[in-house]
Amino acid sequence: MKNIFTILCLAAGLFLAIAQSVQAHMVWINPDNPTPEPGETIYLKLGFGHEFPNNQVVKRSQLASIHALDSRGNQITVQKIFPGFYKFTPKSKGIYLIQAQLKPGFVSATPDGHKLGSKKEHENAKSCFRYHMNAATLIQAKDTDDQAIQKGNKKDLRLFPLQNPSEIEAGEEVSFLVKFKGKKAKNVNILATFSGSDKHWVQEEYSNDKGIVTFRLDKDAPWLFQAKHTTPYQKDKEVCDKHTYKSTVTIVP
């Protein structure tokens, strides 16, 4: 009986931890080499948490999809090694956009804390949001005239780098195009941090009227950028209150 009680307590703790992490955390892609030669395999870690670049890896049950897009928009398979770790081999020179999408879900604020599920599933829920999270990183195989890719799921928030990886160096500026449901999105909040920073976020900007935002990479380290956007939940207010969208991009100057 004691063992059963212990297992139930651990399960409840894990359930609450997942709910809280979904509320505050994000997903990102860490490539081991953003500028490989054609035919060279690169390795990708799909991270999840709030302390870039460490924390957890994305579990199989959380992931909806992961793939690469070439400059023509063709989708290419990214191979799984084990949960949270993948590999990709660019067959020819060019720019490749690696994209990952988490499964959406509901999180409700209750008197006992945040819990997975909609307000329909929690009678005393104070509020609820439906989360949508995706991540991307750019890979450049050999010098190329290809432009940075601006394609992806048109239902979600997306953050697209406007420069190729090999063109970005520490101390220079990097710009992004923010799109929401396939259209340029203005006044979207974007946060930035770098690996090794003592602060959670070190820079903050908002996209302009053209959906563009610019940051200066003042540290020679991997950088993470996160866009966040919320909209009302219009289907049924008794189910949930809002949608929360998060999109991240990693850049290695």
ZANU-168970 format. One record per residue (C-alpha): z negated, y, x negated; residue number from 1; residue in one letter. Coordinates in nm, 3 decimals. Layout:
BEGIN
(marvo (Z, Y, X), NUM, 'A')
...
// end
This chain:
BEGIN
(marvo (0.000, 0.000, 0.000), 1, 'M')
(marvo (-0.085, 0.235, -0.286), 2, 'K')
(marvo (0.252, 0.168, -0.450), 3, 'N')
(marvo (0.436, 0.242, -0.126), 4, 'I')
(marvo (0.248, 0.571, -0.088), 5, 'F')
(marvo (0.334, 0.665, -0.447), 6, 'T')
(marvo (0.703, 0.590, -0.392), 7, 'I')
(marvo (0.707, 0.797, -0.071), 8, 'L')
(marvo (0.545, 1.091, -0.251), 9, 'C')
(marvo (0.797, 1.073, -0.534), 10, 'L')
(marvo (1.085, 1.054, -0.288), 11, 'A')
(marvo (0.954, 1.355, -0.095), 12, 'A')
(marvo (0.913, 1.549, -0.418), 13, 'G')
(marvo (1.266, 1.465, -0.527), 14, 'L')
(marvo (1.404, 1.566, -0.185), 15, 'F')
(marvo (1.228, 1.903, -0.202), 16, 'L')
(marvo (1.339, 1.957, -0.562), 17, 'A')
(marvo (1.701, 1.898, -0.466), 18, 'I')
(marvo (1.673, 2.142, -0.178), 19, 'A')
(marvo (1.517, 2.410, -0.398), 20, 'Q')
(marvo (1.772, 2.355, -0.674), 21, 'S')
(marvo (2.060, 2.385, -0.432), 22, 'V')
(marvo (1.910, 2.709, -0.306), 23, 'Q')
(marvo (1.883, 2.877, -0.646), 24, 'A')
(marvo (2.101, 2.684, -0.888), 25, 'H')
(marvo (2.467, 2.658, -0.979), 26, 'M')
(marvo (2.724, 2.422, -1.125), 27, 'V')
(marvo (2.927, 2.476, -1.443), 28, 'W')
(marvo (3.168, 2.300, -1.679), 29, 'I')
(marvo (3.102, 2.282, -2.054), 30, 'N')
(marvo (3.408, 2.182, -2.261), 31, 'P')
(marvo (3.348, 2.059, -2.616), 32, 'D')
(marvo (3.677, 2.216, -2.730), 33, 'N')
(marvo (3.858, 2.482, -2.523), 34, 'P')
(marvo (4.162, 2.492, -2.754), 35, 'T')
(marvo (4.274, 2.133, -2.829), 36, 'P')
(marvo (4.607, 2.019, -2.966), 37, 'E')
(marvo (4.844, 1.848, -2.719), 38, 'P')
(marvo (4.741, 1.484, -2.699), 39, 'G')
(marvo (4.386, 1.555, -2.816), 40, 'E')
(marvo (4.110, 1.441, -2.582), 41, 'T')
(marvo (3.838, 1.689, -2.487), 42, 'I')
(marvo (3.503, 1.610, -2.331), 43, 'Y')
(marvo (3.348, 1.792, -2.036), 44, 'L')
(marvo (2.988, 1.812, -1.918), 45, 'K')
(marvo (2.939, 1.905, -1.556), 46, 'L')
(marvo (2.605, 2.086, -1.558), 47, 'G')
(marvo (2.378, 2.171, -1.266), 48, 'F')
(marvo (2.068, 2.388, -1.274), 49, 'G')
(marvo (1.967, 2.742, -1.364), 50, 'H')
(marvo (1.936, 2.734, -1.745), 51, 'E')
(marvo (2.289, 2.738, -1.887), 52, 'F')
(marvo (2.401, 2.536, -2.077), 53, 'P')
(marvo (2.117, 2.285, -2.039), 54, 'N')
(marvo (1.946, 2.137, -1.730), 55, 'N')
(marvo (2.071, 1.846, -1.521), 56, 'Q')
(marvo (2.416, 1.699, -1.483), 57, 'V')
(marvo (2.592, 1.675, -1.147), 58, 'V')
(marvo (2.521, 1.347, -0.974), 59, 'K')
(marvo (2.795, 1.133, -0.824), 60, 'R')
(marvo (2.659, 1.195, -0.473), 61, 'S')
(marvo (2.689, 1.573, -0.521), 62, 'Q')
(marvo (3.049, 1.590, -0.646), 63, 'L')
(marvo (3.341, 1.633, -0.407), 64, 'A')
(marvo (3.622, 1.658, -0.665), 65, 'S')
(marvo (3.716, 1.738, -1.023), 66, 'I')
(marvo (4.069, 1.781, -1.160), 67, 'H')
(marvo (4.290, 1.987, -1.389), 68, 'A')
(marvo (4.576, 2.218, -1.291), 69, 'L')
(marvo (4.864, 2.296, -1.525), 70, 'D')
(marvo (5.053, 2.628, -1.533), 71, 'S')
(marvo (5.287, 2.505, -1.257), 72, 'R')
(marvo (4.999, 2.416, -1.030), 73, 'G')
(marvo (5.038, 2.040, -1.075), 74, 'N')
(marvo (4.713, 1.849, -1.033), 75, 'Q')
(marvo (4.614, 1.618, -1.319), 76, 'I')
(marvo (4.341, 1.354, -1.319), 77, 'T')
(marvo (4.021, 1.415, -1.513), 78, 'V')
(marvo (3.868, 1.083, -1.616), 79, 'Q')
(marvo (3.503, 1.000, -1.554), 80, 'K')
(marvo (3.304, 0.857, -1.846), 81, 'I')
(marvo (2.970, 0.835, -1.663), 82, 'F')
(marvo (2.792, 1.065, -1.412), 83, 'P')
(marvo (2.821, 1.427, -1.520), 84, 'G')
(marvo (3.054, 1.357, -1.815), 85, 'F')
(marvo (3.435, 1.351, -1.811), 86, 'Y')
(marvo (3.732, 1.356, -2.045), 87, 'K')
(marvo (4.075, 1.517, -2.026), 88, 'F')
(marvo (4.382, 1.489, -2.248), 89, 'T')
(marvo (4.648, 1.764, -2.220), 90, 'P')
(marvo (4.984, 1.592, -2.273), 91, 'K')
(marvo (5.176, 1.908, -2.368), 92, 'S')
(marvo (5.104, 2.265, -2.477), 93, 'K')
(marvo (5.000, 2.511, -2.210), 94, 'G')
(marvo (4.708, 2.646, -2.009), 95, 'I')
(marvo (4.500, 2.407, -1.799), 96, 'Y')
(marvo (4.237, 2.504, -1.542), 97, 'L')
(marvo (3.962, 2.245, -1.497), 98, 'I')
(marvo (3.805, 2.275, -1.153), 99, 'Q')
(marvo (3.508, 2.098, -0.994), 100, 'A')
(marvo (3.385, 2.123, -0.637), 101, 'Q')
(marvo (3.045, 2.015, -0.502), 102, 'L')
(marvo (3.000, 1.874, -0.154), 103, 'K')
(marvo (2.880, 2.150, 0.082), 104, 'P')
(marvo (2.554, 2.116, 0.272), 105, 'G')
(marvo (2.276, 2.294, 0.460), 106, 'F')
(marvo (1.942, 2.424, 0.331), 107, 'V')
(marvo (1.675, 2.556, 0.569), 108, 'S')
(marvo (1.369, 2.769, 0.499), 109, 'A')
(marvo (1.069, 2.608, 0.672), 110, 'T')
(marvo (0.693, 2.677, 0.668), 111, 'P')
(marvo (0.669, 2.393, 0.414), 112, 'D')
(marvo (0.940, 2.532, 0.185), 113, 'G')
(marvo (1.316, 2.489, 0.157), 114, 'H')
(marvo (1.453, 2.160, 0.285), 115, 'K')
(marvo (1.797, 2.004, 0.303), 116, 'L')
(marvo (1.943, 2.014, 0.653), 117, 'G')
(marvo (2.031, 2.266, 0.924), 118, 'S')
(marvo (1.798, 2.435, 1.172), 119, 'K')
(marvo (1.883, 2.159, 1.419), 120, 'K')
(marvo (1.715, 1.915, 1.181), 121, 'E')
(marvo (1.402, 2.129, 1.130), 122, 'H')
(marvo (1.235, 2.263, 1.445), 123, 'E')
(marvo (1.031, 2.530, 1.265), 124, 'N')
(marvo (1.310, 2.653, 1.038), 125, 'A')
(marvo (1.300, 3.029, 0.974), 126, 'K')
(marvo (1.655, 3.054, 0.842), 127, 'S')
(marvo (1.939, 2.843, 0.706), 128, 'C')
(marvo (2.243, 2.872, 0.481), 129, 'F')
(marvo (2.537, 2.642, 0.418), 130, 'R')
(marvo (2.611, 2.625, 0.046), 131, 'Y')
(marvo (2.954, 2.598, -0.120), 132, 'H')
(marvo (2.971, 2.567, -0.501), 133, 'M')
(marvo (3.254, 2.525, -0.749), 134, 'N')
(marvo (3.305, 2.561, -1.124), 135, 'A')
(marvo (3.598, 2.609, -1.361), 136, 'A')
(marvo (3.690, 2.646, -1.725), 137, 'T')
(marvo (4.018, 2.722, -1.905), 138, 'L')
(marvo (4.170, 2.493, -2.166), 139, 'I')
(marvo (4.456, 2.608, -2.388), 140, 'Q')
(marvo (4.654, 2.342, -2.573), 141, 'A')
(marvo (4.843, 2.507, -2.860), 142, 'K')
(marvo (4.977, 2.865, -2.855), 143, 'D')
(marvo (5.171, 2.926, -2.536), 144, 'T')
(marvo (5.325, 3.201, -2.327), 145, 'D')
(marvo (5.177, 3.049, -2.010), 146, 'D')
(marvo (4.966, 3.286, -1.804), 147, 'Q')
(marvo (4.609, 3.214, -1.698), 148, 'A')
(marvo (4.614, 3.007, -1.379), 149, 'I')
(marvo (4.515, 3.168, -1.049), 150, 'Q')
(marvo (4.535, 2.871, -0.816), 151, 'K')
(marvo (4.268, 2.677, -0.631), 152, 'G')
(marvo (4.109, 2.596, -0.298), 153, 'N')
(marvo (4.187, 2.882, -0.058), 154, 'K')
(marvo (3.882, 2.811, 0.158), 155, 'K')
(marvo (3.622, 2.909, -0.100), 156, 'D')
(marvo (3.523, 3.180, -0.345), 157, 'L')
(marvo (3.709, 3.162, -0.677), 158, 'R')
(marvo (3.669, 3.342, -1.011), 159, 'L')
(marvo (3.985, 3.336, -1.226), 160, 'F')
(marvo (3.998, 3.448, -1.593), 161, 'P')
(marvo (4.292, 3.683, -1.659), 162, 'L')
(marvo (4.315, 3.608, -2.033), 163, 'Q')
(marvo (4.402, 3.290, -2.219), 164, 'N')
(marvo (4.113, 3.129, -2.414), 165, 'P')
(marvo (4.268, 3.178, -2.759), 166, 'S')
(marvo (4.313, 3.551, -2.692), 167, 'E')
(marvo (3.941, 3.613, -2.635), 168, 'I')
(marvo (3.708, 3.690, -2.926), 169, 'E')
(marvo (3.345, 3.793, -2.944), 170, 'A')
(marvo (3.309, 4.170, -2.899), 171, 'G')
(marvo (3.614, 4.196, -2.673), 172, 'E')
(marvo (3.640, 4.237, -2.299), 173, 'E')
(marvo (3.729, 3.963, -2.053), 174, 'V')
(marvo (3.851, 4.030, -1.700), 175, 'S')
(marvo (3.843, 3.811, -1.388), 176, 'F')
(marvo (4.021, 3.814, -1.055), 177, 'L')
(marvo (3.792, 3.736, -0.763), 178, 'V')
(marvo (3.947, 3.564, -0.463), 179, 'K')
(marvo (3.789, 3.463, -0.134), 180, 'F')
(marvo (3.985, 3.236, 0.099), 181, 'K')
(marvo (4.299, 3.307, -0.104), 182, 'G')
(marvo (4.275, 3.688, -0.092), 183, 'K')
(marvo (4.156, 3.940, -0.350), 184, 'K')
(marvo (3.791, 4.017, -0.284), 185, 'A')
(marvo (3.626, 4.351, -0.360), 186, 'K')
(marvo (3.258, 4.436, -0.405), 187, 'N')
(marvo (3.164, 4.077, -0.495), 188, 'V')
(marvo (2.859, 4.043, -0.720), 189, 'N')
(marvo (2.925, 3.876, -1.058), 190, 'I')
(marvo (2.655, 3.789, -1.311), 191, 'L')
(marvo (2.697, 3.689, -1.675), 192, 'A')
(marvo (2.488, 3.517, -1.938), 193, 'T')
(marvo (2.542, 3.339, -2.270), 194, 'F')
(marvo (2.407, 3.024, -2.432), 195, 'S')
(marvo (2.081, 3.102, -2.612), 196, 'G')
(marvo (1.993, 3.415, -2.414), 197, 'S')
(marvo (1.624, 3.483, -2.346), 198, 'D')
(marvo (1.717, 3.635, -2.009), 199, 'K')
(marvo (1.849, 3.449, -1.708), 200, 'H')
(marvo (2.134, 3.701, -1.670), 201, 'W')
(marvo (2.236, 3.969, -1.921), 202, 'V')
(marvo (2.514, 4.157, -1.738), 203, 'Q')
(marvo (2.598, 4.238, -1.377), 204, 'E')
(marvo (2.912, 4.389, -1.226), 205, 'E')
(marvo (3.099, 4.411, -0.893), 206, 'Y')
(marvo (3.468, 4.346, -0.833), 207, 'S')
(marvo (3.677, 4.660, -0.772), 208, 'N')
(marvo (3.924, 4.732, -0.490), 209, 'D')
(marvo (4.179, 4.503, -0.659), 210, 'K')
(marvo (3.931, 4.218, -0.689), 211, 'G')
(marvo (3.900, 4.263, -1.066), 212, 'I')
(marvo (3.582, 4.271, -1.272), 213, 'V')
(marvo (3.543, 4.318, -1.650), 214, 'T')
(marvo (3.271, 4.217, -1.896), 215, 'F')
(marvo (3.227, 4.260, -2.271), 216, 'R')
(marvo (3.148, 3.944, -2.467), 217, 'L')
(marvo (2.898, 4.099, -2.706), 218, 'D')
(marvo (2.770, 3.763, -2.836), 219, 'K')
(marvo (2.962, 3.492, -3.022), 220, 'D')
(marvo (2.850, 3.210, -2.791), 221, 'A')
(marvo (2.963, 3.021, -2.480), 222, 'P')
(marvo (2.945, 3.246, -2.174), 223, 'W')
(marvo (2.885, 3.169, -1.807), 224, 'L')
(marvo (3.001, 3.394, -1.524), 225, 'F')
(marvo (2.892, 3.349, -1.163), 226, 'Q')
(marvo (3.033, 3.511, -0.850), 227, 'A')
(marvo (2.825, 3.496, -0.532), 228, 'K')
(marvo (2.928, 3.591, -0.179), 229, 'H')
(marvo (2.773, 3.543, 0.164), 230, 'T')
(marvo (2.925, 3.547, 0.513), 231, 'T')
(marvo (2.779, 3.486, 0.861), 232, 'P')
(marvo (2.774, 3.133, 0.998), 233, 'Y')
(marvo (2.986, 3.187, 1.308), 234, 'Q')
(marvo (3.004, 2.840, 1.463), 235, 'K')
(marvo (2.652, 2.816, 1.606), 236, 'D')
(marvo (2.354, 3.035, 1.513), 237, 'K')
(marvo (2.121, 2.759, 1.632), 238, 'E')
(marvo (2.259, 2.543, 1.352), 239, 'V')
(marvo (2.265, 2.792, 1.063), 240, 'C')
(marvo (2.273, 3.165, 0.980), 241, 'D')
(marvo (2.508, 3.216, 0.687), 242, 'K')
(marvo (2.743, 3.066, 0.428), 243, 'H')
(marvo (2.656, 3.112, 0.061), 244, 'T')
(marvo (2.945, 3.074, -0.185), 245, 'Y')
(marvo (2.904, 3.042, -0.562), 246, 'K')
(marvo (3.183, 3.014, -0.819), 247, 'S')
(marvo (3.134, 2.989, -1.196), 248, 'T')
(marvo (3.358, 3.004, -1.501), 249, 'V')
(marvo (3.268, 2.920, -1.861), 250, 'T')
(marvo (3.437, 3.101, -2.151), 251, 'I')
(marvo (3.405, 3.010, -2.519), 252, 'V')
(marvo (3.527, 3.300, -2.740), 253, 'P')
// end
